[in-house]
Structure formats: C-alpha cells, structure tokens
C-alpha cells in the first residue's frame, strides 16, 4: 500500500542560520532549531524543509556547496543534526533537506581536482570547453547580476559552465560517476533520518547543455533513477521538485501511470498557480486562479501532488505571466524599483506586499491551505514578518526570525548577527514577533494556527478530487473537495466589497461552518452566504458524518 502522507502534510521551510542562535555567535544553528520545535509543533507543522546547511563558502545563501556529506561548522555538527532529527521525530514531524546537485562550489574538492589536470578523474564531472563558447551570455538566470554562463579558469586553461553564478560550476550528469554520486549523497542523508529531498533547479539538472557530444540517453532518466533508488532505500521518502516549468512538461517530471513514463517526482511546486494567485490578488478577480487550476495536467498518477505556496526564499518569479500581467502585479505589490529583481520578480515578503493588512494576509493564507495540493509556508509568514530591502538580491526575505521584543528580536544575543533582524515599523520585531502573538485572540499567529488545524481536519483537500464552484461572482473563488464520503467547500472573496453567494449554489445538502469562531460547528440556515471584504469561509457539506 502506498504511503501518501505528503498529500495531507503542512510543510514549513526555514533556513537554519536565520531561525534561532543557541550560542550567541550571531548564526542560527541546529541546537537553536531543536529548541524552537515546540513553536512549529504548536503551529501544526508536520514537515520541515531545510534550506542548505552543508559546508559552504556561503556566497549564495549556502547553495554553493563544498561538501555534501557534512554540516557547516557555523550551524553545528552532524551530531547536532541527528539530535534535531530525533527531536522532530518525537514531535511527529518529518524533515526534508535540499538536494543541490546541479552544481558545486568551485571550492569543492571535486572541482579543485578537476581544474588541476585534464587527466584528473574529476575533470569529466564538470562541463568544459577548450575554446571560448560563441555566446557566453546565452541563458543567463540572474540578469543584471550575472554576466555569463561560462567562465575561463586559468588553472584548467579552459572554460567551465555555470548556469548560475560563476562560483557554482555545473556538474555533468552525462557522466555515470556523477549520477552514482548523487545517489550516494541521498543514501547518506536518508540513513541520518530525513524523509526526502527538495531537489533544487530540476530543469537545469536534467539537461546536457554545453557538452561537445550529448549521450544517446534522455536526461530525464536521472529522475527515474533517483526515484527508484529512493524507493528501495526508504519507501515512504519523497522527492519534491523545484521546477518552474510550463504545464505540458509536468507529466514528464511526475512520471508514472497515465503519463507513460517511470515514476519520478512525488511533488512539483506549482509555479504557474503561484503567479496566478498574485495576479488574482492584484485584480480582485478569481479568474487567473481558476484558469491556472484548470490548466493542470489531467489524470495524474496516484502518487502525484502539487505543492502550493505564496512566498519562498527566492524572488517571487512572474515569468509565466504576460508582460502586461506582470506589470499589474508589479504595480500592486512591487511599485518601487528596489522591490523588483531580475526583470521578472519581486523580492518582498508576504505581509509587506499586502501592506500589513491582516484581512488580506489571512485571505492569502486561507487560499494557501484551501487550494488543492500540499501547502508550503516560508518561516515568519505565520506572524507577518517584515523585510529589509537594503539587503542585496534575494536577501530581503531572509532576515532572522522575530521571536520577541528584545535585542536581536530574540534570535541572537550577538551584536553582529548573520543578518540584522527587521526592527523598525509595524512589521519589525518590536511590534511583530512570536511572543506577542502567542495565544492572543485575533493575532495573525492564532488565526494561521486555526487555519492549519482546520486544514489538517480536512483531508479531502489533500487527498480528494477537487472542482470549481461554478457561476460565482468573479471576485469569489469557490473550491469543492471530495474524498470518500466527505465534502469541503471553501469561499474566498478577493474584493474589497461585500458579496453574497446563494447557499443553493454551494451544495445540495446542509453547510456546517468550520472556521468562524462565533459560528464554528453550526449549520448555515440562511439562503445566502455573506462574504465581507477579503473574507473567507470554510464549510463541511452534510455535517461531520463521513
């Protein structure tokens, strides 16, 4: 029997170095993270996704890895990591870790060996060119910051490829030794207790770009092979792919029955839906979300699941929108030049994007949990953390967790933290922090916890079949989820005006309120459901019996 635990999971993403500092050196660590697991348990988190924590020169927030088999000394030791895993398991939480194998740091011993001699066994682990490639700027990922995708190495007397920054040399997956090493890395962390991997930059991982001769082998077979390896080593572990791709490519990433390929990724982040959410919020129109949901591939295999999200550790990419649509979102949520990045995205946190308006923040959070798929939260969004736009590139959303109104925001006692916590304004730690919101009626944290409790009690959303409620006002998104004998209906008013929805449009049976404190558990007796501006309502159809 398949273990589909991830379909009803609540995933919480965090960066260990900015979550909690236990020893006062200014850097978050695994001991500090273990000490704060009670917060995540109380929030209702079931799965923790860790950003990279491996040894690194740290030029790209840890994504430039110099050793795949250890923990960065600033964050603790392997023993501290295992202690954290044990503490999470005792609280019923699983842990996913980043698998970043598209590239390595140029300070990795593999690359140092590769550049040292053309006869090095590691030379073919990377992608090289003796001659300067014709267009070294073609395919740049970070326009305005990145200048090329090839860099000349004086030691090697050759050009090496890097789809990302020049200090991140691309690995050559056409080399069987590289593919075997990827499985070895997976096996190591599985033995230490992780429940799967979020795979970084998958579209760039499964390509043969830059090779003199491409092998007669589909690069996507790598996804089949690591899925097979995972299944044999730890059957319940999962693969979550970061793949910002168009819809018609998704079947090849999921694989499995119905898609006529081997089983591959358990989950894909739904980037088209994410961008549609922000367009819909900008317009006050549910249409973009409805269109994005309808565009999902039909008849996915049983194991397939979309991961939904509002914000993450990167920029809010708007690359799948048209130029005019992108401008609408820019105008609404990133009106100033320093709020934008890479000509395609916004480098802001959720709460500031929505002007600190708790009604709109909660509407967005409710959408996250109501949409068909598995919700993924970015740390601090449960309290409405602020941002620091003075930080470079994507770092405005990577400031330390705001725990309390005390020096360092409760993150660290150091005078020189890894990044300064946001202090000023209503979203800084002096006014917005965990301690101030914990168990306070009406606080954002309390409301998000209630949403998570309700979502976990509604497995229909994660495991069931979904459909759109038709013929609603264009400002209202209506979703219906059915599983076994249960049915859930959710409504979200994206407009700044009250809207009525006829109860008969929602269900033929009775509706039981699931969220409103004053009416929770009671049946809707009127002919119309009232939605205040930016209000959301969740109902169970036909009572609690299933």
N, C-alpha and C positions, 0 to 999 in steps of 0.2 A: 504494500500500500504506500502511495506517495505521501510524503510529509510536506504539506503545503503551508507550513507555519508562517512563511513570509507574506502570504496573501492577507493576513489579518494582523500584521506587525505594525508597530509605531516606531519608526526609525528616527534617531536623533543623531545628527552629525556634529562633531566637535573637533577642535584642534587642541591636543593635549597641552601644547606650550602656552595657550592663552586661556585655559579653563580654571586651573587652581594651582597656585605655587605653595608647596608644603614646607619648603626650607628657607624661604626668604631670599633666594638668589635672583628673583625677578622673572624666572621662567617657570611656567606650569610644568607639572611632572605627574608621573603615574601614581605616586602616593597621594598627591593632591586630588587627582581624579577619583581614586578609590574612596577618599574621604568625602567626596561630594556625590556619591552614587545614591545616597538617600534622597537627594533632590530629584534625580531622574526617576527613581522608583515611585516617589510620591506623584510626580507628573504623569506617570502612566507609561513611560517609555518601555518598550520590550526589546529593542535592539539598538546598540550603539555603533555608529560608524565613525571610525577614527581616521582623520587626515594623516598623512605620512608622519611617522615618528622615528624613522630609521636614521642612522648616521648620515650627515649631510653637510656640505659647505653652507647650506641654507641661503642660497641666492634666489630660490623660487619657493619659499614657504615649505621647504622640505621635499619638494618634488624633484629635486636634483640629488639623487641618492648615491652614496658612495659605498654602502654595504647593505645588502638586502637581508642579512641574517642577524641583525642586532638592533639595539635601541640607541638612539642618540644619547650620549652621556649627559647632556643637559636635562633630559627628561627622566633619567633613572637608569636602571639596569634591566636585563632580561628577567631577573628575579622579581623586580618591581612590576614588570608587565604581567608575569604569571600571577602575582598576588592580585593585581587588578582584575584579571580574567576570573579568578576564583571568587572574588567579592561580587563581581557582576553575576556570575552563575548562581551564587547563593540568593540573589535577589530575583532570579528568574529572567535575567537579561542575557541576550546573546551579543556577540561582538563581531563586526565586520571590519576588515582592515583594507587599506588601499593597496592594490597590486599595480605598481607603476613600472611597467616593463616595456614601454615604447622606447625608453631612453635611459641612460645613466648619466650621472655627473661625469665631467671629463676628469675629475679627480678620483674616479673609481679605479681600483687596481686593474680591472679588465681593460679599461681604456688606456691607462698608462702603459700596460704591456703591449696593447695593440699599436700604439704610436711608436713604440721603441724600435720595432723592426718589422719589415714586411714578411719576415719568416715566423713571427710570433704566432702561436696557435690562436691568439685572441684577435689577430688582425681582421679575420673574416667575421668576427662578432659584430662589427660595425659596418657602416656603408661609406665607401671611399671612392674618390675619383682622382686619378693622377693629373688629369687636365682640369682646368677651371671650367665648371659647367657653364653652359651657354647663358642661362638665366638664373642666377643665384638668388634672385628675389622672388621667384615664382612660388606661390603657395604660402606666403607669409601668414602666420597665425595672429601675430600681435602687431598690426600696423601702427606706425607712429613710435614704436618702441624697438621692434625687431627690424634689422636691416637686411637680413639674408637668411637662407636656409642651408647655405654651405659656408664653411669657414676653412681657411687654409691653416694647416698645422705645421709649424716649422720643423718640429722633431720628426714627424712622419714624412715630411716633404710631399704631402698630399692633402686633398680637400676632404673633410668629413661632413656628413649630412646631419642636420638637426632641424626637424620640423618646428621645434620650439626655440628656446634661447640657445645661443652659441655655446653655453656651458653645459648643454644637455645633448650629448651625442646619441643619435638613433641606433638602436640595436637592429641587427639584421635577422629577421625571423625566417628568412630563407635557409639559414644555417640550422641544421638539425640539433647541433650542440646548444644553440641559444634556446630552442624550443624545449629541450630537455631541462635546461637550467630553470626555465620558467616553472616547470612542474616541480622541480626540486625546491624552489622558493615556496611554492604553495604548500608542499608537503611539510616543510619546516614549521610554518605558522599554524597549519591545521593540527600538528602534534602539540602545539602550545595552547590549543583550546579555542581558536577562532571558529566562527560558524560560516565563514565565507569571505568573499572579496568584492569590493567595488573596484572594477577594472577601469583604470584611467585611460582616456583618449583612445577608445577602441577603434574608431575609423582609421587612425594613424598607425595603430598597432598592426592591423591586418591589411597592409599594403606593401608592395615591393618597390616603391618609389626610389629612384636613384641608383638601382643596380644596373650593371652593364648587361647582364643577361638574367631575365626573370625565369625562375623554375617553372616547369610544367606542373603546377600544383596550385590549387585555389588557396589564396592566403587565408580565407575564412575557415579553412580546415583547422587552423590553430584553435579556434573557438570550440570546435567539436572535440579536439584532443584534450583541452584543459577541462572541458565538461566531463569527459569520460574519466579522466584522472581524478577529478573531484568526487565523482560518484563512487569510485572504488575506494578512495581513501576515507571519505566521510559522507555517507549517503544523504544526510539531511542538510549539508552545507550548500550555499547558494552562490551564484555569480550575478552581480548587479553591474550592468554596463553603462558607462558614461558614453553615450553615442548620440550626438546631436545630428541626426540624420533625417532625411525625408521619409515619408511614410512607406513608400514602396520598397525601401531597403530593410525595413524592420523584420519581415519574415525570415530573411537570411541570418539575422542576428539571433532571433528566437530559436529557429530551427524546430525540429520535432514534427509529429504527425500533423497533417494538414498543410505544412509548409514544405514538405518533400525534401527535408534535409535531416541530418543528425540533430539530436537535441543539443542546444548550445546555451545561450544565456537564459537564466531563470527570469531575469527582470531587466527592463530598459527604462532609463529616465525618459519621461515624456516631455521632451523639449518643445515640440510644436504646441502641446496643450499649455505648457507654462507660459509661452509667449502670447497665446490666445487669452489666457487669464488676464494678463496686464492690458491687452488691447480692450478686452471687455470692461475692465475696471475703468479705463480711461474714457470709454464711450458711455458707460452706464447701460450697456446692451449685452444680453446673454448670447447673442448670435455667434460671436467668434468662438466661445467655449463649445457651443453646440456643434459648430462646424468641425472643430478640432476633434471632438469625441467621435463624430460620425466618420471621420477620415481614418480612424484606427483600422488596421487590417482585420478582416473578418475571419472567423473560425481559427483562432489561435490555438496552439496545443494546450493541453490541460495545465502544464507547468508554467505557462507564460503569464507574466504580470507586468503591468506598467507601474513605475514609481512616479508619484506626483510630488511636486514641490513648488514653493513660492520663491524662495531665495536660497542661495548656497554660498560657498566660499569663493566663487568666481564672480565675474560680472554677470549681470542679467543680460544674456545674449538675446538680441532681437533680429537675428539674421534670417529667420524664416518668414518674417513679415515683409510686406512690400515697402518701398521707400516711404510712401505716404503714410502707411500704417505705423511704421517705425517712428516717424515724426510725431504722430499723435501721442504715442507713448512717451517719447522724449518730452514733448510739451507738458504732458500731465505729471510726469514723475521724475524727470531729469532736465529741468528747464535751463540750468546753468551748464556752461561748458565743462566745469570741473567735476560735474556729476556723471559725465559720459566718458567712454573709453573705447578704443579700438574701432571707432567709426560704426560700431554696431551695438554697443551695450551701455548699461547703466551700472555704476559702481556704488550702489547705495544699499542700505538695509531696509527691511520691510517697513518698520514703523516710521522712519523719516520720510520714506517715499509716500506714505499715506498721511503725511502732515501731523503725525501723532494722534490722529483722530481714532479713539478706541472703537467707535462703531465700525469704521471701515477696516481697521486692523482685525477685529473679531470676525467681520464678514469674510475677509480673505482667509483667516484661519479655519473658519467653518467650511468654506469651499474646499480647502485642502483635505479635510477629513471626509467630506461628503462625496468627492469625486471618485469614480471607480478606479481602484488601484491602491497602492500602498503609500501612505503619506510619509514624507521625509522632512524633518524640521532642521533648521540651522540654529545652532546654540544661541541663546539670548533672545530669540524671537518670541519665546514664550512670555517674556517680560516687556518686550518692546524696546530693546536696547538701541542706543544711538549709534552714530557713525562718526568717523574722523576723516573728512575729505582732504585734510592736509597731508595724509599719508599717500605714498606713491602707488600707482597702478591699482591692484585689486585689494590692497590692504585696508581701505576704509571700513570694510565689513569684518575685519579680523582682529578687532581690539579685544582686550581682556574681558572676561565675563564679569558682569556687575553684580556682586554678591551683597554689598551693604554700603550704607552711607558712612564710610570711614576711609582713611587714607588708602589709596590704591584701589578703592572700590571693593575692598575685601578680597581682591585677587592675590595681592602680594604685599609684604611689608617692605619690600625693596624700594629705594628711591629711584632705581633705574630699571623698571620692568621692561620686558621684551618689546612691548609697545605701550604707549601711555593709554590708560583707560579713559574713556569718554567721561569728562567731568561736568562740563558746562551744559546749561539748557535743561529743559524738562525731560529729555531722554538720556541725560548723563547719569552717572551712578549716584549723585547726591539725591536725585528725586526718583530715579528708576532703578530698582535693584530687587533682588530676590527677597531679602529680609523684609522690606517694606510692603511687599505684595503677598507674602506667605499667609494663607488662611484669612486674607482680608476680603470681605464680601464686596463683589463688584470689581476687584482688581483684575487686570489682564491675566495674570498667572492663574488666578482662581477660575476664571472663565475658560481659559485654554485647557486646564485640567479637567473641567466638566465636559468639554468637547471630546477630549481623549477618552474619558470614562464612557461617554455615550458611544463613541466610535467603536470601542472595544466590545461594547454590548450589542453591536450591530454587525455581526459577521456577514450579513447579506451584502454589505458594500464591498468587502474584500473578496469574498468567495462566490458571490452570486452573479446573476445576469442583470445588466442594467439597461435602462431605456430612458429617453427623454419624455417628460410630461408635455404633451402637445398643447398648442393653442393657448399658451400663457402670454401675458403682456411681454413685450420684448425686453423689458428691464428685469424680468424674473427668470431665473434658471430653475427648472423643476427636474429632479432626478428621481427615478424609481429603481430600487434594487430588490431582486427576489432571489431567495435561496431556500431550498427545502420548502417549509410551509410558512416562512417569514417574508414580510414585505416592508420596506422602508421607503418613505417619501421625504425628500428634503426640498426646501424652497429657499432661494437667495434673491433678495431684492438689491440689485446693483445701482439703483437710482436714489437720488436724494429727494424722494417724494413717496408718500404713502400709496400703496397699491393693494387692491382687493383681488383675491382669487377665489373663484367659486369652488366650494368644497367638493361638489359633484365632479369637477374636472380632475380631482386628485385621486379619488378611489371610490369604488362602489360600496366598500364597507366602511366601518367607523374608523376615525382617526384618533390615535392616542398621542398626546403631547409628550415629547421626550426631553426637551431642554428647558423651556421657560420655567423658572423656579416657582412662580405663582400658580402655574397650571400643570406642572410636571406630573405625568401619570393620569391626567384627566382626559376625558374624551371631548373632542370638538363637537359642540352641539349646534353651532350656527351654520347657516347656508354658505357663509363666506369666511375665508381666512384673511385676516388683516395683516399686512406687512408694512411696518413703519419704514422710514428711510434707512437703507442699509441693514435691514433686519433679516434674520434667517430663522427658519422654523424646521424642526425635525419631527416626523411622525412615524409611528408604527401603525400599519393598517391591520384592523381586525383585533386589536388587543394584544396581550402578551402571549397568548397561546400559539404554539407552533405545531 
